[in-house]
Amino acid sequence: AAYKTVSRIALAVDIKQHEEPVLPALQSIATALEAEIHPFYVNFLPEEQDMFKEEEVKKAGHKITMVRERTLVDGVDYFLEKYPSEMLALYLPPQAFLNNLFRGRLSRHLAWKAPAPLLLM
């Protein structure tokens, strides 16, 4: 496979748990690669499913695309299809990292199906 430069990194964030959606480590990687970071959040609350599919929200001075979808996997798939990226970054809190990595549906799905390299933090 030919090398492809990274110009956009999609960053899946949980705006309810993190005040700073762009982590300093990811910002350093993006700067070194001369890539932009496009943060997004998947909102899968059933009572909001009939609203707009996506909207822009602001958190800690960053523009974040909020996607409404039934599952996290479907939301990530939708975002990557609509906003093609060369890398997908996910932040997993330390207590959830191993559980999500080995047992989580999202991690398994992305490991086999993601159209971009996966960066877990």
RANORKA-V674559 format. One record per pair of residues at least 24 apart in sequence whose ideal C-beta (glycine too) atoms are under 7 Angstrom apart, sorted by the first residue. I is the first residue (numbers start at 1). J is the second residue. If there is no record, write none. Layout:
((I	J) (I	J))
This chain:
((4	86) (6	33) (6	35) (6	86) (6	87) (7	35) (7	36) (7	86) (8	35) (8	36) (8	38) (8	85) (8	86) (9	35) (9	37) (9	85) (9	87) (9	89) (10	38) (10	40) (10	79) (10	80) (10	83) (10	85) (10	88) (10	89) (11	37) (11	38) (11	39) (11	89) (12	40) (12	76) (12	88) (12	90) (13	39) (13	41) (13	64) (13	91) (14	41) (15	41) (15	59) (15	64) (19	60) (20	60) (21	59) (21	60) (21	62) (21	64) (22	62) (23	91) (23	121) (25	121) (26	89) (26	121) (38	83) (38	85) (39	64) (40	64) (40	65) (40	67) (40	79) (41	66) (42	67) (42	69) (42	72) (42	75) (42	76) (43	67) (43	68) (44	69) (44	70) (44	71) (44	72) (44	75) (72	106) (73	105) (73	106) (73	109) (76	110) (80	115) (80	116) (85	116) (86	116) (87	116) (87	117) (87	119) (88	114) (88	116) (88	118) (88	119) (89	119) (89	121) (90	118) (90	120) (91	121) (92	120))
